[in-house]
């Protein structure tokens, strides 16, 4: 009888130990595999402009009274919270950048463009290459030296513009 009791006690211990070991293993694996996402906030005040590197291949210039958030993921997720931003994408990140403005997504197909956020949407001006604007009604392509206005549902007013109209607040280099 005592052998049966010892066997059940040992079996119970082995089952509980297996459950704890599996939970510990899964917890450690999720710690090592999942890299936490960090979000950086960049903002300017009235009268201040800023240029910074979001990644080694993406430079962002902010106009006065503007702000963006950038995640540390690859590719980075960028959201324009207010104001105007100019993106200069070079090297390996060309075609990977996506900018969120409200509920609209702007995907970089080219290399340089500016985005402006207004109350009911925004506008995009492309210096070189192309961008794709995704709104509720579909996707729209905007090419080099073109500007397009957008709201949450559609793109309007797509037109050809001069180089000086792309980011008039940004000093020419």
C-alpha positions in Angstrom: 0.0 0.0 0.0 2.8 2.4 0.8 4.4 1.8 -2.6 1.1 2.8 -4.3 1.0 6.1 -2.2 4.6 6.9 -3.0 4.0 6.3 -6.7 0.9 8.6 -6.8 2.9 11.3 -4.8 5.8 11.0 -7.2 3.5 11.1 -10.2 1.7 14.2 -8.9 5.0 15.9 -8.4 6.2 15.0 -11.9 3.0 16.4 -13.5 3.1 19.7 -11.6 6.8 20.0 -12.3 6.2 19.5 -16.0 3.5 22.2 -16.1 5.7 24.7 -14.3 8.7 23.8 -16.5 6.6 24.3 -19.7 5.3 27.6 -18.5 8.8 28.8 -17.6 10.1 27.7 -20.9 7.4 29.5 -22.9 7.8 32.6 -20.8 11.6 32.7 -21.4 11.1 32.0 -25.2 8.6 34.9 -25.5 11.1 37.1 -23.7 14.0 36.2 -26.0 12.0 36.2 -29.3 9.7 39.2 -28.8 11.5 42.4 -28.9 9.5 45.2 -27.2 8.4 48.0 -29.5 9.5 51.4 -28.5 8.0 54.6 -29.9 9.9 57.9 -30.1 8.1 61.3 -30.3 9.7 64.1 -32.2 8.1 67.5 -32.1 8.8 71.1 -32.7 7.4 74.3 -31.2 6.3 77.5 -32.9 9.3 79.0 -34.7 11.5 75.9 -34.5 12.4 73.4 -37.3 14.2 70.1 -36.9 15.8 67.5 -39.1 16.7 64.1 -37.7 17.5 60.5 -38.9 14.6 58.1 -38.3 16.9 55.3 -39.5 20.3 55.5 -41.2 18.5 55.7 -44.6 15.5 57.9 -43.7 15.8 61.6 -42.8 12.8 63.5 -41.5 12.5 67.3 -41.5 9.7 68.8 -39.3 8.2 72.2 -39.9 7.4 74.5 -37.0 4.7 73.2 -34.6 4.8 69.7 -36.0 5.1 66.2 -34.4 5.6 62.6 -35.5 6.0 59.3 -33.7 8.4 56.6 -34.9 8.6 53.0 -33.8 11.9 51.0 -33.6 10.5 48.2 -35.8 11.8 47.3 -39.3 10.6 49.1 -41.3 9.7 51.8 -38.9 6.0 52.9 -38.5 5.7 56.6 -38.6 2.6 58.7 -37.8 2.3 62.4 -38.5 0.3 63.8 -35.5 0.2 67.4 -36.6 1.9 69.9 -38.9 4.2 69.2 -41.9 7.0 66.7 -42.4 9.4 66.1 -45.3 10.8 62.5 -45.8 14.1 61.8 -47.7 14.4 58.0 -48.2 17.6 56.6 -49.6 19.4 53.3 -49.9 17.8 50.1 -48.7 14.7 51.7 -47.1 13.3 53.0 -50.4 9.9 51.4 -50.9 9.5 50.3 -47.3 8.4 53.5 -45.5 4.8 53.9 -44.5 3.4 57.1 -43.0 0.1 57.2 -41.2 -1.9 60.5 -41.2 -5.2 60.0 -39.4 -6.8 56.9 -41.0 -4.9 57.4 -44.3 -1.7 55.4 -45.1 1.0 56.8 -47.4 3.5 54.3 -48.7 6.8 55.4 -50.2 7.6 54.1 -53.6 10.0 56.9 -54.5 12.5 58.7 -52.5 11.5 62.2 -51.4 8.1 63.7 -50.4 6.4 65.9 -47.9 3.2 65.3 -46.0 0.9 67.9 -44.4 -1.8 67.2 -41.9 -5.0 69.3 -41.7 -8.1 69.0 -39.6 -10.0 66.9 -42.2 -7.2 65.1 -43.9 -4.0 66.3 -45.4 -1.9 66.7 -48.5 1.1 65.0 -50.1 3.7 66.6 -52.4 6.3 64.4 -54.2 9.8 65.7 -55.0 11.0 62.5 -56.7 9.7 59.0 -57.2 6.1 58.0 -56.3 4.0 57.5 -53.3 0.8 55.5 -52.8 -2.1 56.9 -50.8 -4.5 54.3 -49.3 -7.9 55.7 -48.2 -11.3 54.0 -47.8 -12.2 54.1 -51.5 -8.9 52.6 -52.7 -5.3 53.3 -53.5 -4.0 56.3 -55.5 -0.6 56.9 -57.0 1.0 60.3 -56.9 4.1 60.9 -59.0 7.1 63.2 -59.0 6.2 66.9 -58.9 2.6 66.2 -58.1 0.5 67.1 -55.1 -2.7 65.5 -53.9 -5.1 66.4 -51.1 -6.8 63.6 -49.2 -9.4 63.0 -46.5 -10.4 59.8 -44.8 -12.4 58.5 -47.8 -10.9 59.9 -51.0 -8.1 61.7 -52.8 -8.9 65.0 -54.4 -7.1 67.8 -56.2 -4.2 65.8 -57.7 -2.2 68.3 -59.8 1.3 69.1 -61.1 3.4 71.5 -58.9 6.7 73.3 -59.0 9.7 72.1 -57.0 9.4 75.1 -54.7 5.8 74.1 -53.6 6.8 70.6 -52.3 8.0 71.8 -48.9 8.1 75.6 -49.0 9.0 75.8 -45.3 12.1 73.7 -45.7 15.4 75.4 -46.7 16.7 74.2 -50.1 19.9 72.2 -50.0 
